Structure formats: structure tokens, C-alpha cells
Amino acid sequence: MLRSTTILFLVVLLSLLPVQHVAATGSGISKEQATELAVQSYPGRVLNVKTEQQNYRIRVLQRDGRVVTLVVDGRTGRVTRDDR
């Protein structure tokens, strides 16, 4: 019983390490993660990615030929379309 409790504790502890790293560095999601989130919401080919303060601005060429500009919040990962 003690051994399984110890193993469970270690698994939980190790699963928290990435979360602690994000909190310690003050950064949220990476550029690569932001790009993946954008393509999941708006499938297509990524044309470029720009970092702007806490956000990422990503341009995606969709299959129908339209280019959309997306803003991914660097802290939450929320994807919104930029209709400027």
C-alpha cells in the first residue's frame, strides 16, 4: 500500500512541473502552441506568425484561398479573428 501511494504521489508531483515552469517564467503558451491552436480553429497553411506583447498574430491561408488573420492570447490560448 505504501509503495502505490508513493508512486501516485510522484506521478502527481511530476505532472505539476510544466505548470510550475509556466508560472515561474511568466509566459503562457509558446509560439508553436499558438500556431497549433490557430490552425485547429481555422485550418490552412500558416503564412506568418508575429509576437505582439502578450499575443501572437497569425496569418493563415485557408483552402478556399482566403487569408485570415488570427490573434491568439499568449496567456489563455484563446483564438479570435482579427477583422481590421
C-alpha positions as CSV (number, residue, x, y, z in Angstrom):
1,M,0.0,0.0,0.0
2,L,2.8,2.4,0.9
3,R,4.6,1.8,-2.4
4,S,1.5,2.6,-4.5
5,T,0.8,5.7,-2.5
6,T,4.4,6.8,-3.1
7,I,4.2,6.2,-6.8
8,L,0.9,8.1,-7.0
9,F,2.4,11.0,-5.2
10,L,5.4,11.1,-7.6
11,V,3.1,11.0,-10.7
12,V,1.1,13.9,-9.3
13,L,4.2,15.8,-8.5
14,L,5.8,15.3,-11.9
15,S,2.6,16.3,-13.7
16,L,2.7,19.7,-12.0
17,L,6.2,20.5,-13.2
18,P,5.3,22.1,-16.5
19,V,2.6,24.2,-14.8
20,Q,5.1,25.5,-12.3
21,H,7.5,26.3,-15.1
22,V,4.9,28.4,-16.9
23,A,4.0,30.2,-13.7
24,A,7.6,30.9,-12.8
25,T,8.6,32.2,-16.2
26,G,5.5,34.4,-16.5
27,S,5.0,33.1,-20.0
28,G,1.9,31.3,-21.2
29,I,1.8,29.4,-24.4
30,S,4.7,29.1,-26.9
31,K,4.7,30.4,-30.4
32,E,4.4,26.8,-31.6
33,Q,1.4,26.1,-29.4
34,A,-0.3,29.3,-30.5
35,T,0.2,28.3,-34.2
36,E,-1.3,24.9,-33.5
37,L,-4.3,26.4,-31.7
38,A,-4.9,28.8,-34.7
39,V,-4.8,26.0,-37.3
40,Q,-7.1,23.9,-35.2
41,S,-9.7,26.7,-35.3
42,Y,-9.0,27.8,-38.9
43,P,-7.4,25.0,-40.9
44,G,-5.0,26.0,-43.6
45,R,-1.3,26.9,-44.2
46,V,0.4,29.3,-41.8
47,L,1.9,32.3,-43.7
48,N,3.5,34.1,-40.8
49,V,3.5,34.4,-37.0
50,K,4.3,37.7,-35.2
51,T,4.7,38.2,-31.5
52,E,2.9,41.3,-30.2
53,Q,3.2,41.9,-26.4
54,Q,1.3,39.1,-24.8
55,N,-0.3,37.9,-28.1
56,Y,0.5,36.2,-31.3
57,R,-0.8,37.4,-34.7
58,I,-1.0,34.6,-37.1
59,R,-2.0,34.7,-40.8
60,V,-3.5,31.6,-42.3
61,L,-4.2,30.8,-46.0
62,Q,-7.3,28.7,-46.0
63,R,-8.2,26.1,-48.5
64,D,-10.7,28.3,-50.3
65,G,-7.9,30.9,-50.9
66,R,-8.9,33.4,-48.2
67,V,-6.3,34.7,-45.9
68,V,-7.4,35.2,-42.3
69,T,-5.6,37.0,-39.5
70,L,-6.0,35.5,-36.1
71,V,-5.0,36.7,-32.6
72,V,-4.0,34.1,-30.1
73,D,-3.9,35.2,-26.5
74,G,-0.4,34.3,-25.2
75,R,-1.7,33.6,-21.7
76,T,-5.0,31.8,-22.3
77,G,-4.7,30.4,-25.8
78,R,-8.0,31.9,-26.9
79,V,-8.2,32.3,-30.7
80,T,-10.0,35.3,-32.2
81,R,-10.3,36.5,-35.7
82,D,-8.8,40.0,-36.4
83,D,-11.2,41.7,-38.8
84,R,-9.3,45.0,-39.1
